[in-house]
């Protein structure tokens, strides 16, 4: 059965409701096609079952659910990751963190990703740094299932080790030190979460957002525990909130050197790197 409406007609209606970018992303997912297909086949009549699915997707987006959660996928570092509501949606800012490690002229044979979430950082690093050993940890069972699925889908193997671990209390249990520690931890102030956009505060896991009363709880603990997880002379890489650069410098100053705060493409502080001196 068909809907009686062309792809173009349906697309145009959706654009008015949720904007062209989101409408096209959802339509391409439903039809399993690319932009060229939408243009070439714009006058094709859409199947009724496809229209029903697309309409439900548009409604969910109107209710502020992110496109990534609706489709179950998000591109990151030119790789396609599975996502669900157990994990944050990977963001372009975090690509800068991964690129910083890839391009760094440092020893990176063994890398630890704390608060791994979807595994976007760990899996991407393993994909582009084939000779590096990667371990990702998270406290959430649901997040670890997502991370393992992404490792298998993208790497076609289990080359990344994922472990359940509470970064705030159990890092010493790793019983291992790494060349590089990377983390995009929860860094939103608890009281700020309720002010975030609906697609974040109403859908993304607060466990992965909440950085405590000042947003710095995880940074303090990771810096304090560096002696358990980071080799002397090893490097730490953090993603931070735009207003946290000076605070991170203060947190790291006692046991780290070569502390740098680097901006994202919007000119906002986003990445902190430092070398551990013990």
C-alpha positions in Angstrom: 0.0 0.0 0.0 1.1 3.6 -0.6 0.4 6.8 1.2 -0.7 8.7 -1.8 1.9 11.4 -1.1 5.2 11.9 -2.8 8.5 11.9 -0.9 8.8 15.7 -1.6 5.4 16.5 -0.3 6.0 14.6 2.9 9.5 16.0 3.3 8.2 19.6 2.9 5.5 19.1 5.6 8.1 17.8 8.0 10.5 20.6 7.3 7.9 23.1 8.4 7.5 21.2 11.7 11.1 20.3 12.6 13.4 22.0 10.2 15.2 20.7 7.1 18.3 19.2 8.7 16.3 17.1 11.2 13.6 16.2 8.6 16.2 15.0 6.1 18.1 13.0 8.7 14.9 11.2 9.8 13.7 10.6 6.3 17.0 9.2 5.2 17.0 6.8 8.1 13.4 5.6 7.4 14.2 5.1 3.7 17.8 3.8 4.2 19.0 6.3 1.6 21.2 9.3 1.1 20.6 12.9 0.0 20.9 12.1 -3.7 18.2 9.5 -3.5 15.8 12.0 -1.9 16.4 14.3 -4.8 16.2 11.8 -7.6 13.1 10.0 -6.1 11.3 13.1 -4.8 8.3 12.4 -6.9 8.0 8.7 -5.8 4.9 7.8 -3.8 6.0 6.9 -0.2 4.9 3.6 1.1 2.3 3.7 3.8 4.4 1.8 6.4 7.3 4.2 5.7 5.1 7.2 6.2 3.7 5.9 9.4 7.2 5.3 10.8 8.4 8.7 9.6 5.4 10.5 11.1 6.1 8.9 14.5 9.7 10.1 14.2 8.7 13.6 13.4 6.3 13.6 16.4 9.1 12.5 18.7 11.3 15.2 17.4 8.6 17.8 17.9 8.6 16.6 21.5 12.3 17.5 21.7 13.8 14.0 21.6 17.1 14.2 19.7 17.5 12.8 16.2 20.2 10.5 17.5 17.9 8.8 20.0 15.1 8.5 17.5 17.3 6.8 14.8 19.6 5.0 17.3 22.8 6.3 15.6 25.2 9.2 15.6 28.2 9.9 13.5 31.4 10.6 15.4 35.0 10.8 14.0 33.6 9.6 10.7 32.3 6.4 12.4 28.7 5.5 13.0 27.9 4.8 16.6 24.8 3.2 18.1 23.2 5.3 20.9 20.3 4.9 23.2 19.1 6.7 26.3 21.7 4.9 28.5 24.4 7.2 27.1 24.9 10.8 26.1 24.8 11.6 22.4 28.4 12.1 21.2 29.1 15.7 20.3 31.4 17.4 17.8 33.3 19.1 20.7 34.4 15.7 21.9 36.0 14.9 18.5 38.5 17.6 19.3 39.5 15.6 22.4 40.1 12.5 20.4 42.0 14.4 17.7 44.2 16.0 20.3 45.3 12.6 21.5 45.7 11.2 18.0 47.9 14.1 17.0 49.9 14.3 20.2 53.6 13.4 19.9 53.6 11.4 23.1 53.8 7.8 24.2 50.2 6.3 24.0 50.7 2.6 24.0 48.2 2.2 26.8 45.1 4.5 27.1 42.4 4.6 29.8 39.0 6.3 29.0 37.2 7.2 32.2 33.4 7.6 32.0 33.4 6.0 28.6 29.6 6.2 28.0 28.9 5.1 24.4 32.5 4.2 24.0 32.9 6.9 21.3 36.3 8.1 22.6 37.7 4.6 23.3 36.5 3.0 20.1 37.6 6.0 18.0 41.0 6.0 19.5 41.4 2.2 18.9 40.2 2.6 15.3 42.7 5.3 14.5 45.5 4.2 16.8 45.6 0.5 16.0 48.7 -0.2 18.1 47.4 1.3 21.2 45.7 -0.7 24.0 42.4 0.8 25.2 40.4 0.3 28.4 37.1 2.1 29.0 35.3 2.2 32.3 31.9 3.4 33.4 29.5 2.9 36.3 26.5 2.3 34.2 25.6 -1.3 33.0 23.5 0.2 30.2 26.3 2.4 29.0 28.8 -0.5 29.0 26.4 -2.6 26.9 26.2 0.3 24.3 30.0 0.7 24.4 30.6 -3.0 23.8 28.1 -3.0 20.9 29.9 -0.1 19.3 33.3 -1.8 19.7 32.0 -4.9 18.0 30.1 -3.0 15.2 33.0 -0.7 14.4 36.1 -2.6 15.2 34.7 -6.0 14.4 36.3 -7.4 17.5 36.6 -7.0 21.2 39.9 -5.0 21.1 38.7 -2.5 23.7 38.3 -3.7 27.2 35.3 -2.3 29.0 35.0 -2.5 32.8 32.3 -1.5 35.3 33.9 0.8 37.8 33.0 3.9 39.9 35.4 6.6 38.9 34.6 8.4 42.2 35.7 5.5 44.4 37.3 2.6 42.6 40.0 3.7 40.2 42.8 2.2 42.3 41.1 -1.2 41.7 42.3 -1.1 38.1 45.8 -2.0 39.5 47.4 -0.6 36.4 49.0 2.6 35.2 48.5 4.0 31.7 50.5 6.3 29.3 47.3 8.4 28.7 44.2 9.0 30.7 41.3 10.6 28.9 37.9 11.6 30.2 34.8 13.5 29.2 33.2 13.2 32.6 29.9 14.6 33.9 30.7 18.3 34.3 27.3 20.1 34.5 26.6 21.8 37.9 23.7 19.9 39.6 21.5 23.0 39.8 22.1 23.9 36.1 20.8 20.6 34.7 17.2 21.8 35.0 17.9 24.8 32.9 19.3 22.9 29.9 17.5 22.4 26.6 14.7 19.9 26.7 16.4 17.5 24.4 19.2 17.2 27.0 17.5 17.5 30.4 14.4 15.4 29.5 16.1 12.6 27.6 19.8 12.3 28.3 20.9 10.4 31.4 21.5 12.7 34.3 24.1 10.3 35.7 26.3 11.3 32.7 25.6 15.0 33.1 25.8 15.7 36.9 29.3 16.9 38.0 28.2 17.9 41.5 27.5 21.3 43.0 30.2 23.1 41.1 30.6 20.7 38.1 34.2 19.8 39.2 33.6 16.7 41.3 35.0 14.2 38.7 38.0 16.3 37.8 39.1 16.6 41.4 38.8 12.9 42.0 40.5 11.8 38.7 43.4 14.3 39.4 43.8 13.0 42.9 43.8 9.4 41.7 46.3 10.0 39.0 48.9 8.3 41.1 47.0 5.0 40.7 46.3 5.1 37.0 48.8 7.3 35.3 52.5 6.6 34.7 54.9 9.3 35.7 55.4 11.5 32.7 52.1 10.3 31.3 49.4 12.7 30.0 45.9 13.5 31.0 43.3 14.8 28.5 39.9 16.3 29.7 36.9 17.8 28.0 35.6 20.7 30.1 32.8 23.2 30.2 33.5 26.5 28.6 33.9 28.2 32.0 36.0 25.6 33.8 39.5 26.2 32.4 40.9 28.2 35.3 39.4 25.8 37.8 41.1 22.9 36.1 44.5 24.6 36.1 44.1 25.0 39.9 43.1 21.4 40.4 46.0 20.1 38.3 48.8 22.5 39.5 50.2 20.4 42.3 50.9 17.1 40.4 50.9 18.1 36.8 53.0 20.3 34.5 52.6 21.6 30.9 49.0 22.4 31.7 47.2 23.8 28.6 43.7 24.9 28.0 42.6 24.7 24.3 39.6 26.3 22.6 37.1 24.6 20.4 36.0 25.9 17.0 33.7 28.4 18.6 36.6 29.9 20.5 35.5 28.5 23.9 37.8 26.6 26.3 37.1 23.0 25.7 40.2 20.8 26.2 42.7 20.6 29.0 45.9 18.6 28.6 48.6 18.1 31.2 51.7 15.9 32.0 51.8 14.0 35.3 54.8 14.5 37.5 53.6 12.8 40.6 
